Amino acid sequence: MAAREGNFDRQITIFSPQGHLYQMEYCIKAATSGGNTAVAVRGEDSAVFITQKKVPDRLIDPSCVTSIYRVTDTIGCLMLGLLPDIRSQIERLRYEANEFRFANGYAMPVHALAQRIADICQVYTQEASNRALACVILLIGVDDEKGAQVYKVDPAGHFLPYKAAATGKSEQEAINFLEKRADDLSNLNEDATIELAISAMQYVLSTDFKSSEIELAVVSRGKKLRKLTEDEIEERLNAISERSDI
């Protein structure tokens, strides 16, 4: 509190005596306090992410509301945070991926894209002329070099590969659920990976939900990124329910 009173939270490039960059802490809080939770899971040859789908106004067309974006045919992006910042960031992701393909003649691997966007985010912590973008990025992809991958990038430029990751309102609850199943993740096929992601979301929300209340995308080796339809999600929900009843 004393550091804040000393105006150390007014500049994005100045550390407080306690070693904090308060503006970056505020940025991360703004990105994760929207009320949604997102989960990403990596299986043997596939990667999945899932999040809640909330339409803020009854007059808005629900088909236009999404947190999942296609970057390339084999890389998907899920972002939580402020919508204008998300739109700016997804355009930059697509630009970087296309520039890489043009310069090198092959599709950009997801680990290279994660590092590149993290480098760009980190620059915003050094230059007072730029405001950090309030959005947390989950990237999934499959490439020939490393197979299925999950990456998480925060507004400060911190990024790491994960077996499974979560962000948002109930991040810690989702992590607790996934940690108990960490040893089994590398053996999951596509269907099992999808169902684990849905089960994690059910655990986090502590309730059943309709297929229209979530959105989910999957990418697998040899296949393009695709979003599951409501009918496909409903089929997975029924399979999980039947298995739990046994």
Secondary structure, DSSP 8 states (H G I E B T S, - for coil): -HHHHTTTTS-TT---TTS--HHHHHHHHHHH-SS-EEEEEE-SSEEEEEEE---S-TTS-GGG--SEEEEETTEEEEEEE-HHHHHHHHHHHHHHHHHHHHHHSS---HHHHHHHHHHHHHHTTT-TTS----EEEEEEEEETTTEEEEEEE-TTS-EEE-SEEEEETTHHHHHHHHHTTGGGGGG--HHHHHHHHHHHHHHHHTS---GGGEEEEEEETTS--EE--HHHHHHHHHHHHHHHH-
